[in-house]
Amino acid sequence: MDNLPPRLANEVVALCERTGIARLALTLDVRSGGAFGDVQAALAELRERGFVFELLYLEARDDVIIRRYSETRRRHPCERVGQNLTEAIAADRRELVPLRAQADHVWDTSQLTQSSLKSRVIDFFAENENDALSVRLVAFGFKHGIPLDADLVFDVRFLPNPNYVPELKALTGADERVAAYLAPFPATIAFLEHIRSFLDFLIPQFAHEGKSRLTIAVGCTGGRHRSVYIAEELARGLRGRKDIEVSVEHRDTTTPS
């Protein structure tokens, strides 16, 4: 939970304990104060109540912090009128001295990217957690629009169209008769071979960068036949791998043509 007011920390931890949640990560806003509570007091109360926790402190060199704020174009929370960013960073460090002193872990993130920091946090804290990449295959029709959350989009409109075969028109690519029609074509065989090889290379790369979800969209004209068949075939080849979890969605099979 991000930027939780310190006064709520104990209530949230207690609630998680009552609901059976054994592991929780909190980031607390040291600038809250007043009615929102004090971080030091919140941590002390957690200890008094017997909750066991580890405090992780992240820091970086001044030049790196300056570059990051320049890239995001955000204002530093400690920056006051008439101050420059360097002065704001110095004020921030002074305010955090007590927390840094009691931290269980202090990490310098100067050389870390977001994905590498995420991987380090997972490797360090998420013991025995299931970190399998979630791979979602979406069969869709280009006439109804490309899925907005797609990471990869494959166009299979070059394959023979079962829509023009009278006995197949009313079916979908999940039907065995449509599969039997599409499977023997050399273009189908070659395409599946290339895409499977491509995904065998890509999936570990996405996982290495810390990505937790991958959406692969497969499109044909209407989203009923070719895209559905290819999505199902790709899913069949991916299932059984221990490093990923596979799901399939036929987005447009019930959409009027």
Secondary structure as GFF3:
##gff-version 3
##sequence-region A 1 257
A	DSSP	three_ten_helix	6	8	.	.	.	ID=ss1
A	DSSP	alpha_helix	9	18	.	.	.	ID=ss2
A	DSSP	three_ten_helix	34	36	.	.	.	ID=ss3
A	DSSP	alpha_helix	39	48	.	.	.	ID=ss4
A	DSSP	beta_strand	56	59	.	.	.	ID=ss5
A	DSSP	alpha_helix	62	72	.	.	.	ID=ss6
A	DSSP	alpha_helix	85	102	.	.	.	ID=ss7
A	DSSP	beta_strand	105	108	.	.	.	ID=ss8
A	DSSP	alpha_helix	114	125	.	.	.	ID=ss9
A	DSSP	beta_strand	133	141	.	.	.	ID=ss10
A	DSSP	three_ten_helix	142	144	.	.	.	ID=ss11
A	DSSP	beta_strand	152	155	.	.	.	ID=ss12
A	DSSP	three_ten_helix	162	164	.	.	.	ID=ss13
A	DSSP	alpha_helix	176	182	.	.	.	ID=ss14
A	DSSP	alpha_helix	186	208	.	.	.	ID=ss15
A	DSSP	beta_strand	213	220	.	.	.	ID=ss16
A	DSSP	alpha_helix	226	238	.	.	.	ID=ss17
A	DSSP	beta_strand	244	250	.	.	.	ID=ss18
###
